[in-house]
Amino acid sequence: MTDSRAFGLRAAAVLCAGLAFAFSFSLSLSCRAEAAIKKKIPQSPPAAEAARSAPLPKKGSIAVLVRGPSEQHTASALSVMIRQLTAKGYKVMDQNKLAQIRKSKAAQYALEGNVDAIMKLSSQYGISTTVTVTVTAGEPVENEFLLLTGTASAAVKAISSGGAMLYGDTVLGKQVGYTPDEASQKAIEAAVQTAAERMTR
């Protein structure tokens, strides 16, 4: 075999090896990219979405606990939530009983998401479902009509007496008022009303 022919065969072998390596590397990158894309696409809805999509069960009594930026806004949000739940046929504990529950330390822990506190309240007061609502309001801003636009959010959770999360959602509200307080209150009420409608539909 001549030197030129041997050289040609070696060059061809090197070229084939290079092509095989390039193909293997390209295939590996393709597989990794495909895996990354699949990883970004959720295969099943997360627990929060699953809880959010299920309506609040009507079995048993419901206690509503609300925390807001002021006593006035808290009372207003509580009134809206109770009114909406009652209108949909839910059995909500009366205001006197809820006022008694709110005085307990466990109620404050419950509003912070403490499941043990919720279970304790459920056992003590015969509550089937505890609905907690945390409302916040932004600083109202003046709009082009020289009125004030208020924005607010309502974070709503429903926990069973056994500590299972039945529902969870955060809703935004925006309303216009003549004063900062009016704009904030109307925005809070709008957010809570929307949250109640979504929770019970």
C-alpha positions as CSV (number, residue, x, y, z in Angstrom):
1,M,0.0,0.0,0.0
2,T,1.4,3.4,-1.0
3,D,2.0,6.2,1.5
4,S,-0.5,8.4,-0.3
5,R,-3.2,5.7,-0.2
6,A,-2.6,5.0,3.5
7,F,-2.8,8.7,4.2
8,G,-6.1,8.9,2.4
9,L,-7.5,6.0,4.3
10,R,-6.4,7.6,7.6
11,A,-7.9,10.9,6.6
12,A,-11.2,9.3,5.7
13,A,-11.3,7.5,9.1
14,V,-10.6,10.7,10.9
15,L,-13.3,12.4,9.0
16,C,-15.8,9.7,9.7
17,A,-15.0,9.8,13.4
18,G,-15.4,13.6,13.4
19,L,-18.7,13.4,11.7
20,A,-19.9,10.7,14.2
21,F,-18.8,12.8,17.1
22,A,-20.5,15.9,15.7
23,F,-23.8,13.9,15.1
24,S,-23.6,12.5,18.7
25,F,-23.0,15.9,20.2
26,S,-25.8,17.5,18.2
27,L,-28.2,14.7,19.2
28,S,-27.3,15.2,22.8
29,L,-28.0,18.9,22.6
30,S,-31.3,18.2,20.9
31,C,-32.3,15.8,23.7
32,R,-31.3,18.3,26.4
33,A,-33.2,21.1,24.7
34,E,-36.3,18.9,24.4
35,A,-36.1,17.9,28.0
36,A,-35.7,21.6,29.1
37,I,-38.8,22.5,27.1
38,K,-40.8,19.7,28.6
39,K,-39.6,20.8,32.1
40,K,-41.0,24.3,31.5
41,I,-44.4,23.0,30.5
42,P,-46.4,21.8,33.6
43,Q,-47.7,18.3,33.1
44,S,-50.4,18.7,35.7
45,P,-51.9,21.7,37.5
46,P,-50.1,22.7,40.7
47,A,-51.9,22.3,44.0
48,A,-52.8,25.9,44.3
49,E,-54.5,25.9,40.9
50,A,-56.3,22.7,41.7
51,A,-57.6,24.2,44.9
52,R,-58.5,27.5,43.2
53,S,-60.6,25.7,40.5
54,A,-62.8,23.9,43.1
55,P,-65.8,25.7,44.5
56,L,-66.1,26.1,48.3
57,P,-68.1,23.1,49.8
58,K,-71.4,24.0,51.3
59,K,-71.3,21.4,54.1
60,G,-71.2,22.7,57.7
61,S,-70.6,26.2,59.1
62,I,-68.1,28.7,57.9
63,A,-66.1,31.2,60.0
64,V,-64.7,34.3,58.2
65,L,-61.6,35.9,59.6
66,V,-60.4,39.2,58.0
67,R,-57.3,41.3,58.5
68,G,-57.1,44.8,56.9
69,P,-55.2,48.1,57.0
70,S,-57.8,49.6,59.4
71,E,-60.7,48.6,61.5
72,Q,-63.1,50.3,59.1
73,H,-61.7,48.5,56.1
74,T,-61.6,45.2,57.9
75,A,-65.2,45.5,59.0
76,S,-66.2,46.5,55.4
77,A,-64.4,43.5,53.9
78,L,-65.9,41.1,56.4
79,S,-69.4,42.4,55.7
80,V,-68.9,42.0,51.9
81,M,-67.6,38.4,52.3
82,I,-70.4,37.3,54.7
83,R,-73.0,38.9,52.4
84,Q,-71.7,37.1,49.3
85,L,-71.4,33.7,51.0
86,T,-74.8,34.0,52.5
87,A,-76.3,34.9,49.2
88,K,-74.9,31.8,47.6
89,G,-76.5,29.6,50.3
90,Y,-73.5,29.1,52.6
91,K,-74.1,28.8,56.4
92,V,-71.9,31.6,57.8
93,M,-71.5,32.0,61.6
94,D,-73.2,35.1,63.0
95,Q,-71.4,38.3,63.7
96,N,-71.5,37.8,67.5
97,K,-69.9,34.4,67.3
98,L,-67.3,35.7,64.8
99,A,-66.5,38.6,67.1
100,Q,-65.9,36.2,69.9
101,I,-63.6,34.1,67.8
102,R,-61.6,37.1,66.6
103,K,-60.7,38.0,70.2
104,S,-58.8,34.7,70.7
105,K,-55.0,34.5,70.1
106,A,-55.6,31.5,67.8
107,A,-57.6,33.7,65.4
108,Q,-54.5,35.9,64.9
109,Y,-52.3,32.9,64.2
110,A,-55.0,31.5,61.9
111,L,-54.8,34.7,59.8
112,E,-51.1,34.2,59.5
113,G,-51.8,30.7,58.0
114,N,-51.2,28.6,61.1
115,V,-53.0,25.4,60.4
116,D,-52.8,24.2,64.0
117,A,-54.6,27.3,65.1
118,I,-57.3,26.8,62.5
119,M,-57.9,23.2,63.6
120,K,-58.0,24.4,67.3
121,L,-60.7,27.0,66.4
122,S,-62.6,24.5,64.4
123,S,-62.7,22.1,67.3
124,Q,-63.6,24.7,69.9
125,Y,-66.3,26.5,67.9
126,G,-67.7,23.7,65.7
127,I,-66.3,25.3,62.5
128,S,-66.4,23.2,59.3
129,T,-64.4,25.6,57.1
130,T,-62.4,28.7,58.0
131,V,-62.1,31.4,55.4
132,T,-59.3,33.9,56.0
133,V,-59.1,37.1,54.1
134,T,-56.1,39.5,54.2
135,V,-56.7,42.8,52.4
136,T,-54.1,45.4,51.5
137,A,-54.5,48.8,49.9
138,G,-52.1,50.9,47.8
139,E,-51.8,54.6,48.0
140,P,-54.6,56.2,45.9
141,V,-53.4,58.3,43.0
142,E,-55.1,61.2,41.2
143,N,-56.4,60.4,37.7
144,E,-57.1,62.5,34.7
145,F,-60.6,63.3,36.0
146,L,-59.2,64.8,39.2
147,L,-60.6,61.9,41.2
148,L,-58.6,59.3,43.2
149,T,-58.0,55.8,41.9
150,G,-57.6,53.2,44.7
151,T,-56.1,49.7,44.3
152,A,-56.3,46.8,46.7
153,S,-55.7,43.1,46.9
154,A,-57.6,40.3,48.8
155,A,-55.7,37.1,49.6
156,V,-58.3,34.5,50.4
157,K,-57.8,30.9,51.8
158,A,-60.3,28.3,52.8
159,I,-59.1,25.6,55.3
160,S,-61.1,22.6,56.4
161,S,-61.5,21.6,60.1
162,G,-58.9,18.9,59.4
163,G,-56.3,21.4,58.1
164,A,-56.7,20.7,54.4
165,M,-56.5,23.7,52.0
166,L,-59.8,23.8,50.1
167,Y,-59.2,27.0,48.2
168,G,-56.6,29.7,47.7
169,D,-56.5,32.9,45.6
170,T,-55.4,36.5,45.5
171,V,-57.6,39.0,43.7
172,L,-57.0,42.7,42.8
173,G,-59.5,45.5,42.9
174,K,-59.5,49.0,41.5
175,Q,-62.1,51.7,42.2
176,V,-62.5,55.5,42.1
177,G,-63.4,57.8,45.0
178,Y,-63.5,61.4,46.0
179,T,-61.2,60.9,48.9
180,P,-58.2,58.6,49.6
181,D,-60.2,56.6,52.2
182,E,-63.2,56.2,49.9
183,A,-61.1,55.1,47.0
184,S,-59.3,52.5,49.2
185,Q,-62.4,51.2,50.8
186,K,-64.2,50.8,47.4
187,A,-61.2,49.0,46.0
188,I,-61.0,46.7,48.9
189,E,-64.7,45.9,48.7
190,A,-64.4,45.2,44.9
191,A,-61.5,42.8,45.5
192,V,-63.3,40.9,48.3
193,Q,-66.5,40.7,46.3
194,T,-64.7,39.3,43.2
195,A,-62.8,36.8,45.5
196,A,-66.0,35.6,47.0
197,E,-67.6,35.2,43.6
198,R,-64.7,33.2,42.3
199,M,-64.5,31.1,45.4
200,T,-68.2,30.1,45.1
201,R,-68.8,29.7,41.4
